[in-house]
Amino acid sequence: MLRNLIAYLDSVKSRDPAPRSRAEILLYPGIWSLAFHRVAHRLYRARLYFLARAINHLSRFLTGNDIHPGAKIGKRFFIDHGFTVIGETAEIGDDVTLYQNVTLGGTDPANGIAGKRHPTLENGVIVGSGAQVLGPVRVGARARVGANAVVTKDVAEAATMVGIPARAMLVDVTAYQRDFLPYGTPCSDCFDPEKQKLELLQCEVEQLQKRLAELLAQKQVPELPADDVALFKERGRA
């Protein structure tokens, strides 16, 4: 057990360079949230729902994170900072990282029957601060959800999602190959298909404006009457 704890603390240290020692990591609210959840989840599986909920409420009071006892969480899960909400039917794989103010929320079934209502995050997923992953969607392994993104559809493996609603974007290969991307958001310039479309439209508008200006300039040149044109031609011949 001690070996597993040390390995877990080291995995947190690899994702957060701020702590100077393992003992300091033990003060993190995300660590205590996970510890409380392990106990609450066992009680939940034993159908001791009231006790599970009581521990859940105690954890929320002490840490600011609200993890439903029914949520399934894998190994080396880390909540950086806090104020995160994880719903009952959420499923989280190994080595997943959530930043502050993340919601793994559920959708309200139209038929009133409870079922799979919350997201599934596969191994190595990173969700940036303020992001919302809503409904029974699946976020593929090593996917990154950028800060404040809203995910309502399945996310492909290793994709980087940004925006509202979230859409996939291409990132620089050096950022793509990194094992860990803080906040799930690339800080360098990224290729955004939507932004490219806007830039193309802007270029077309500028070309049309230039052409329109040329036509207006041509129309403003005074035209001589036909008689005067003929007179000038005759004088030229003379």
N, C-alpha and C positions, 0 to 999 in steps of 0.2 A: 504493500500500500504506500509506504514511504517513497519507494522508487517511482511509482506511478505519479505521486504528487510532485516529486522533483521534475519529472519529465513534463508534467503539465505546466508547471511554473516556468520552465525553460522555453516551452512553446509560446507562452505569453510574452516572455522577454524578447523572443525573436520577432514579435509583432509590435512591440512597444518598447522603444529604447529608453524611455523616461526612468523606470525604476533602477536603482543602483544595486539592489540585492533581491533575492527571492523573498526574504521576509517582508520587504516593502510591497511586493505584489500581493501578499496575503491580506493587505488592507484594502485592496480594490473592491468596490461594491459588486462588480461583475462576478468576481470569484465567489463571494458569499451568496450571490443570487443563484449561481449554479449549485452550490452546496445545499442550500435550502431546497432547491428544486429536486435534487436527487432523492431527498427524504420524502418530499411531498408526492413525488411520482410513484414511489413504492407504496405509499399509503393509498394513492388513487387506484393503483392496480389491484390492491387488496380490498377495494370497494369501501374504504374508510374515507368517504368523500368529505365529510365535515372536518376531520383532522387535517386532511390534505389542504383544504381551503384555508384552514386556520394558519397553517405554516406559510401558505402562499401570501396571506395578508400580512403576516409578520415580516416576511421577506420584503414585500413591497414597502412596508413602513420603514424598514431599516436601510434598504438599498435603493429604492426608487424604481426598481425594475419589477414588472408584473409578468410573471411567467405562469401560465395556467398549469396546474399539476398534471393535466393529461398530455401535455406536449412531450414529444419524443426527441431527445437531444443526444447526439453522439459524443465522441471523445474530443477533448481539447477545444471545447467551445469557449469563446471569449467575447464578453460584452465590454467594450472599451467605454468608460464613463458610465452612463446609465440612462434612466427614463425610457426604457425600451419595453414594448408590449408584445407578448408572444401568445397566440391563441391556443385553444384546446387541442385542435387536430393538426397543429403545425408539426412538421417532421424536419429535423435538422441533422445533417450528416457530420462527419468528422472535420476538424480543423476549420470550422466556420467562424467568421469574425463579424460582429455587428457593432456599429458605432452608436453614438447617443441618438435618442429620439427616433429610433427605428420601430416600425409597426409591422408585424406579421399578422395581418388582420384577416377576418373571415367575411364571407358574404352570407346574407340572410337567405336561406332557401325558400323559394316561392311556395313549396308545398308544406312548409312548416316542419319537415322531418329533418332531424339532426343527422349530419353525415360529415364527409370530408369538406370542410369549409375554409381551411387555412392552407398556406403555402407549404411546399416541400423544397428544402434547400439541400442540394447534394454537397459532396465533399469539397472543401476548399473555397466555398463561396464567401465573398466579401460584400457587405451591404453598408454603404456610406451613411453619414449622419442625416437624419430627417427623411430618409427614404421610406416609402410605403410599398409593401408587397401584399397584394390583396387578392383573396379568393384561393381556390384550390389549384393554383398554378405550380409549375415545376421550374425551378431555377437550376440549370445544369451545372455540373462540376466545374469549379474554377471560374465561374462567372463573376463579374463585378457589377454591382448596382451602384451607380454614382449618387452623390449627395442630392437629396430632395427629389430623386426620381420616383415615379409612381408606376409600379409594375402591375399590370392586370392580365398579362398573357404569358405563356410559357417562354422561358429564356433558354437559348441554345447554350451548349457547353462552351465555356471559355469566352462568352460574349461579354462586351462592355456596354451597359445600358445607361442612357442619360435621358433627361427630359420628362415632360408630362404631356401625354402618356410616354412611358419609357420606350426608346427605340435603340436598336443596336448601332454602334458606330465603329469605324475602323480606327485603330490606334497604332502608334509607332511600334515597330517590331521589338525594340529594346524594352519598351514598357510591357508589351504583350508577354515577353519571355520571363519577366520578373516573377519570382515565386510569391511575392506579397506586394500589393499595391494599397497604400494607406487610403482609407476612405473610399476605396474602389473607384477613384476618380483620377484619370491622368491629368497632370498639371501642364503638360506640353500641348502644343497645338495639335488637334486631332482632326481627322477627316470626317466631316459630318455631311452625309448625303443631302439632308434638308438644307443645310447652309449653302452647299454647292448649287442647288436648284435656285435659291434666292440670288446668288451671285450671277448665275447665267441670265436670270430675268432682268437683273439690274443692268447687265451689259447690253441686252437687247433694247431696253428702254433708252439707254444712253445713245445707242446707234440710231434709233428712231427719232430722238430729239435732235440729233445732229443733222439727219437727213431733212427733217422738217424745217430746221433753220436755213438750210441751203435752198430749199424750195421757196421759202418766204423771201429770202434775199434776191432770188432770181425774179420773183414777181414784182418786187419793188423797183426794178430797173425800168425807167420810162421808155415806152415804145413810141416811135415816130409814126405819124400817119402815113398811109400808103403813098400819097402824092408827094410828100417830102422825101420819102425814100427814093422814088423814081427821079426826082429832081437832083438829088445828090449823086445818083448814078450817072445821069447825063453830064453833070459838071465834071465828074471824074473822067469821063471819056474825052471831054474837051481838053 
